[in-house]
Amino acid sequence: MTQDELKYYSSLLRKKYRTTEKKFLAEGKKTVEEGLGSNFFCEKIFVSQKFFENTRSRKLFKNVDVEVLKKSELLRLTDTMTPQGITAVFRISANKKLEDVKSETIVYLENIADPGNLGTIIRICDWFGIETLLVSDNTVDVYNPKVIRSSMGSVFHINIIEEVENNSLDMLKKKGYKLVCADLHGESLYEFNVPSKKIIAFGNEAAGLSEELLKRSDSKITIPKIGEAESLNVATASAIILSEIVRSN
């Protein structure tokens, strides 16, 4: 690999270049396997010599351009200090349109700031069979390396629509969807009558959902508190709420 090529691919660690090139990096055997089994196009795979020589890993390389790199070169293609020996370049699929959404249960994330939280929520949605995830324009980039890593490959499994504005949800509400906002002052999750078509909204880690979005809501729900903790991590809260929503369905 030339220095120019290495510079080009390492630039995909930054959102600016992921956006312009419409490509992203995915690191780790499990994540790359999930990507190769999806509808995402894999442009190239970079591996260490040790990984390449592992015969159990050879099946990953079928019909894909593979290049063996030095450890120092692989380090430039990851944001971790201990690369797993494999990094792949995938093309970002064309953003889906809200008008094409047909899922009965949709999750909307407003202003989620932490990549680990976003990746975990993506994984949670995948676990509970939620096919559509909407993210606001101020939410951390879906293709941030830490998001990809935290999702454990689930980013390849669900329909994610980015840069969704709050007022865009009105179009879905006109189709019969109810906007259900997770809010500390909402009614108990366990007493809530779950609508058949719903958008479950979760907000920023520190500030929660915006007043603008809360005013648009049809219902507000909360997880009843028993102890003294002030709040729950948004990813933890989403797991509890979505588990109950899916069970109620």
MOZIRA-V915065 format. One record per residue. RES is the residue in one letter. PHI is phi as a letter, one per 30 degrees, with the letter a starting at -180 (none if undefined). OMEGA is omega in degrees with one decimal (* if undefined). D_FIRST is the distance of its C-alpha to the first C-alpha in whole Angstrom. Layout:
res = {RES;RES}
phi = {PHI;PHI}
omega = {OMEGA;OMEGA}
d_first = {D_FIRST;D_FIRST}
//
This chain:
res = {M;T;Q;D;E;L;K;Y;Y;S;S;L;L;R;K;K;Y;R;T;T;E;K;K;F;L;A;E;G;K;K;T;V;E;E;G;L;G;S;N;F;F;C;E;K;I;F;V;S;Q;K;F;F;E;N;T;R;S;R;K;L;F;K;N;V;D;V;E;V;L;K;K;S;E;L;L;R;L;T;D;T;M;T;P;Q;G;I;T;A;V;F;R;I;S;A;N;K;K;L;E;D;V;K;S;E;T;I;V;Y;L;E;N;I;A;D;P;G;N;L;G;T;I;I;R;I;C;D;W;F;G;I;E;T;L;L;V;S;D;N;T;V;D;V;Y;N;P;K;V;I;R;S;S;M;G;S;V;F;H;I;N;I;I;E;E;V;E;N;N;S;L;D;M;L;K;K;K;G;Y;K;L;V;C;A;D;L;H;G;E;S;L;Y;E;F;N;V;P;S;K;K;I;I;A;F;G;N;E;A;A;G;L;S;E;E;L;L;K;R;S;D;S;K;I;T;I;P;K;I;G;E;A;E;S;L;N;V;A;T;A;S;A;I;I;L;S;E;I;V;R;S;N}
phi = {none;d;d;d;d;d;d;d;d;d;d;d;d;c;e;e;d;d;d;d;d;h;b;b;c;b;c;j;e;d;d;d;e;d;d;d;d;c;d;d;d;c;d;a;b;c;b;d;d;d;d;d;d;d;d;d;c;e;d;d;d;d;i;b;d;c;b;d;c;d;e;d;d;d;d;d;c;b;c;c;d;b;d;d;j;a;b;b;c;c;d;d;d;e;d;d;c;e;d;c;d;b;d;d;c;b;c;b;c;c;h;d;c;c;e;d;d;d;d;d;d;e;d;d;e;d;e;c;i;d;d;b;b;c;b;d;d;c;d;e;e;e;c;e;e;d;d;e;d;d;d;h;j;d;e;d;c;c;d;c;c;c;h;d;c;e;d;d;d;d;d;d;d;d;c;j;d;c;d;c;c;d;b;e;c;d;d;e;e;d;c;d;d;d;d;d;c;b;c;c;c;b;c;e;e;c;c;i;d;d;d;e;d;d;d;d;d;c;a;b;b;b;c;e;c;c;c;c;e;d;a;c;e;d;d;d;d;d;d;d;d;d;d;d;d;d;d;d;d}
omega = {178.3;178.0;178.5;178.2;179.3;178.0;-179.4;-177.0;178.3;178.3;-179.1;172.8;-178.0;-175.7;-177.9;-176.5;173.8;-178.5;-177.2;-177.2;-178.6;177.7;176.1;179.9;175.7;-175.1;175.3;-175.6;-177.9;-178.2;179.9;177.0;179.5;179.4;-179.8;178.9;-177.3;177.9;178.2;179.1;177.4;-178.2;-175.2;174.5;176.1;-178.0;172.3;178.5;-179.7;179.6;-178.4;-177.5;178.0;-174.6;-180.0;-178.9;-174.6;-177.3;178.0;-168.9;-176.9;176.2;177.9;177.8;-176.9;177.7;178.8;-178.4;171.8;179.6;-179.3;178.3;178.0;179.3;179.6;-179.1;179.2;176.6;176.4;-179.7;-179.4;-179.0;-175.9;176.1;178.4;176.3;-178.8;176.2;178.1;175.2;176.9;179.6;177.4;-177.7;178.7;-178.5;-179.8;-176.8;179.9;-177.1;180.0;-178.6;178.1;178.2;-179.6;174.2;177.7;179.2;-179.1;172.1;174.1;-171.7;-173.8;-178.8;179.2;177.6;-179.8;179.5;179.1;178.9;175.7;179.6;178.6;177.6;179.0;-179.5;-176.5;174.9;177.8;-169.2;-174.0;177.8;176.7;178.0;-178.7;-177.7;179.0;175.4;179.4;-177.1;-179.9;-174.3;170.4;-176.7;179.9;175.8;-180.0;-178.1;-178.2;-179.2;179.9;177.2;-178.3;178.1;179.9;-170.1;-175.2;-179.0;-178.2;178.4;-175.1;173.8;178.0;177.8;-177.3;-177.7;177.4;-179.3;179.4;179.3;178.3;178.7;177.7;178.0;176.7;178.4;174.7;179.3;-177.5;-174.8;173.9;-174.0;-178.0;-176.1;-179.9;177.0;-177.7;176.3;-172.7;176.0;-175.1;176.5;-172.1;178.0;-177.4;178.3;-173.6;172.7;-179.8;-174.1;175.9;-173.4;-178.7;-175.8;-176.5;-171.5;-175.7;179.6;179.9;176.7;179.6;-178.7;179.5;178.8;179.6;-171.5;172.5;179.0;173.2;-178.9;177.5;173.2;-177.0;-179.7;177.9;-177.6;-173.8;-179.0;-177.4;-176.9;175.4;170.7;-173.9;178.8;176.9;179.5;-178.8;179.3;-179.4;-177.2;-178.0;176.0;-179.2;179.2;-179.4;178.7;-178.9;179.3;*}
d_first = {0;4;7;8;6;7;10;11;10;12;15;16;18;20;23;23;19;20;23;22;19;21;18;18;17;19;18;20;21;25;23;20;23;25;23;22;26;27;27;24;21;18;15;12;12;10;12;13;14;18;17;16;19;21;23;25;22;21;23;20;18;20;20;16;13;11;8;9;8;10;13;12;9;11;14;12;13;16;19;21;21;21;18;19;16;15;14;15;14;18;20;23;26;29;31;34;38;40;43;41;42;44;44;47;45;43;41;41;39;40;38;37;35;33;30;31;34;33;31;34;36;33;34;37;38;36;38;41;40;40;38;38;37;37;36;37;35;36;34;31;28;28;24;24;22;25;27;25;25;29;29;28;27;30;28;27;31;33;34;33;34;33;35;38;41;44;47;44;46;49;48;48;51;53;51;53;51;52;50;50;49;49;51;53;56;56;58;57;54;57;59;57;58;54;54;53;50;49;46;46;45;43;43;41;41;44;45;46;46;47;51;50;48;51;54;52;52;55;55;54;53;53;52;56;55;58;56;56;52;52;49;46;42;41;39;42;45;43;43;46;47;45;47;50;49;48;51;53;52}
//
